[in-house]
Amino acid sequence: MEQHGEQLIDLANAVRENPALPRDALAALLARHGETERELRSLTAPAAAALRRAVAELTERVLTETDTDRAAEALNALLERCAARPRLSRHDGHAWHLHVDRGDDASWADWFTAGAAVALARLLSERRGVVWGECAAPDCRRLFLGGGPGAARRYCSRTCATRTRVAEHRRRHAADCG
């Protein structure tokens, strides 16, 4: 699930940054997450466009949602639309792995939506709430996936967290000295 979550966040951030992300850039990103050259041959320009739309929908409906109940309802709607019963698959030279889409011939968009919805639903249920979100840094819109123990995550990276804390410290210091 963690690997699928990282893939989801990487795709969501890439499509958010460039809604017209070219097919080759999508393919390169998917390859970094283990998709083979053989699998990526089926990622045609229309399939890439459908995948971008699926990523954007999941981002808008779930990844930017902070309310657990609304996120759960959105995930249930996506699961009902795209998921099938879980099954094991061993396609294109991969080891046996779990799929939740309708079949090995499912579209890239259906495969992505079903897998991402299951991964996020599992995180939501295990962590008893939303553990993803948008960076709280003022000039950042990157999405992140949390889930570890401790305080809820608010930033996409240590860099954004540090930059925000330093800016707040400087603002307070300037107000105290001014």
Summary of the structure (lengths in Angstrom):
residues: 178
radius of gyration: 18.3
end to end distance: 50.7
largest distance: 66.2
contacts: 504
relative contact order: 0.13
helix: 58%
strand: 7%
